[in-house]
């Protein structure tokens, strides 16, 4: 796995905010950290931020967004 950075979470952090800050889609952050629901990230103290291209673009979620 290509990890760009490990981000220590603060109370004000959100997946959307991290996505915008590091310019990486939320789905890639979730996949790199083994999250299945967006709400589950709060149980972590830090999240791995992957490099672009980590997420497989043939997943069902991406196919729906592309159409």
N, C-alpha and C positions, 0 to 999 in steps of 0.2 A: 504494500500500500504506500502510495506517495503522500506523505504528510507535509503540508506547508508550514503549519504552526500548531502549537497547543495553546488554546486560549483559556485562561482561568476565568470562570464565570463570576459575574457580579450580580447583585440582586436586580439590577435594571436591564440586564442582557436578555435579548430574545433571539430566537432563531432567525427571524426576519432581519433584525439589526445586524447580527453576525454575517448573514448572507450579503447584505449591502456593504458592510465594512470590508469584507475580504473578497467581494465580487465572485462569490461561489454560490450556486443554487442551494436552497434549503435541503433539497433531496440528497445532495451530495454530502452535506454535513450530517444528515440523519444516517445515511448509509455508512459513512466512515466510523460512526459511533455506535452502530448496531441498534439504532432507534427505529421502532415501528410506528410510534405515535409521537407527534410533535411535542406533546405535553411532557413526555418522559425525560426530556433533557434536564429538567430541574433536579433530578436525583444525582447529577454529576457535579463535581467541583470544577472540572475542566473538560473541554471538548476538543477533539482533534479536528483541525481545519484542513481538508484535503486540497491537493493541487487540482486545477481544472482538468477535466477529462477522467476523473476517478469514477464517476457515476456511469453506469452502462446505459446508453441512450436507447436501447431496445426494450426497456422495461415498460410495463403496461401504463404506468403513470406518465412517462414521457410521450408515449404514442398518443394518449388522449390529449395532451397539451399541444402537440404538434399539429393535430388535425384542425 
